[in-house]
Amino acid sequence: MSPRPAEAALRRSAPLFAALGDPTRLQVVSQLSDGGPMSITELTEGTDVTRQAVTKHLTVLADAGLVRDFRQGRERVWELRTNQLEEARRMLDVIASRWDDALERLRLMVEE
């Protein structure tokens, strides 16, 4: 039996949520969301996180399709891929809808 479309989509989204599950990576996504494309130098400025660590985190985010890089002069610049965040939002909407349905069924059962 093949999984329902929503379940298949949730399974495909697992790497996305795994990438967002790390506080440092979530901070990087937040910075890119607020500030637009940034270099590793800009991403590490004012933090205790090393350039090497940020590079590793950016690789995980890129593997999940959340960021991409491009050359700007001599630097690599990273930008957020908002379509992947939209996908995450859609998956959270599916989960929230299921939760709301379950709560409504429980409410009806309790009221009977």
C-alpha positions as CSV (number, residue, x, y, z in Angstrom):
1,M,0.0,0.0,0.0
2,S,1.5,3.4,-1.0
3,P,1.4,6.3,1.4
4,R,-1.2,9.0,1.1
5,P,0.0,12.1,-0.7
6,A,0.2,14.2,2.6
7,E,2.2,11.5,4.3
8,A,4.6,11.2,1.3
9,A,5.0,15.0,1.4
10,L,5.8,14.9,5.1
11,R,8.4,12.3,4.6
12,R,10.0,14.4,1.8
13,S,10.0,17.3,4.2
14,A,11.9,15.5,7.0
15,P,15.4,16.7,5.9
16,L,14.1,20.2,5.8
17,F,12.9,20.1,9.4
18,A,16.0,18.2,10.5
19,A,18.1,21.1,9.0
20,L,16.0,23.7,10.8
21,G,16.2,21.7,14.1
22,D,19.6,23.1,15.0
23,P,19.7,26.4,16.8
24,T,22.7,27.7,14.9
25,R,21.2,26.8,11.5
26,L,17.9,28.4,12.6
27,Q,19.9,31.5,13.5
28,V,21.6,31.5,10.1
29,V,18.2,31.2,8.3
30,S,16.8,34.0,10.4
31,Q,19.8,36.3,9.5
32,L,19.4,35.5,5.8
33,S,15.7,36.2,6.1
34,D,16.2,39.6,7.8
35,G,19.3,40.7,5.9
36,G,19.1,39.2,2.5
37,P,22.1,37.5,0.9
38,M,25.2,37.5,3.1
39,S,28.8,36.3,3.1
40,I,30.2,33.9,5.7
41,T,32.1,36.9,7.2
42,E,28.8,38.8,7.6
43,L,27.1,35.7,9.0
44,T,29.7,35.2,11.7
45,E,30.2,38.9,12.6
46,G,29.3,39.5,16.3
47,T,28.9,35.8,17.1
48,D,31.1,33.2,18.8
49,V,30.5,30.8,15.9
50,T,33.6,30.2,13.7
51,R,33.6,30.6,9.9
52,Q,34.3,26.9,9.6
53,A,31.3,26.0,11.7
54,V,29.0,28.4,9.8
55,T,30.3,26.8,6.5
56,K,29.3,23.3,7.8
57,H,25.9,24.6,8.8
58,L,25.4,26.3,5.5
59,T,26.2,23.0,3.8
60,V,23.5,21.2,5.7
61,L,21.1,24.0,4.9
62,A,22.0,23.8,1.2
63,D,21.6,20.0,1.2
64,A,18.1,20.5,2.5
65,G,17.4,23.1,-0.2
66,L,17.1,26.0,2.2
67,V,20.0,28.1,1.0
68,R,22.1,28.5,-2.1
69,D,25.4,30.3,-2.8
70,F,26.7,32.4,-5.6
71,R,29.9,34.3,-6.3
72,Q,30.0,38.0,-5.8
73,G,33.5,39.2,-6.6
74,R,35.9,37.1,-4.5
75,E,33.3,36.0,-1.9
76,R,30.7,33.4,-1.8
77,V,27.4,34.9,-0.8
78,W,24.5,32.8,0.6
79,E,20.9,33.5,0.2
80,L,17.7,31.9,1.5
81,R,15.5,29.8,-0.8
82,T,12.1,30.9,0.3
83,N,10.3,28.3,-1.7
84,Q,11.6,25.7,0.8
85,L,10.3,27.7,3.7
86,E,7.0,27.8,2.1
87,E,7.1,24.0,1.8
88,A,7.8,23.8,5.5
89,R,4.9,26.1,6.2
90,R,2.5,24.0,4.1
91,M,3.6,20.9,5.9
92,L,3.0,22.5,9.3
93,D,-0.4,23.6,8.1
94,V,-1.2,19.9,7.2
95,I,-0.1,18.9,10.7
96,A,-2.0,21.7,12.4
97,S,-5.1,20.8,10.4
98,R,-4.9,17.1,11.5
99,W,-4.4,18.2,15.1
100,D,-7.5,20.5,14.9
101,D,-9.5,17.6,13.4
102,A,-8.4,15.3,16.2
103,L,-9.4,17.9,18.9
104,E,-12.8,18.4,17.3
105,R,-13.4,14.6,17.2
106,L,-12.4,14.5,20.9
107,R,-14.7,17.4,21.7
108,L,-17.7,15.8,20.0
109,M,-17.0,12.5,21.7
110,V,-16.8,14.2,25.2
111,E,-20.0,16.1,24.5
112,E,-22.0,12.9,23.6
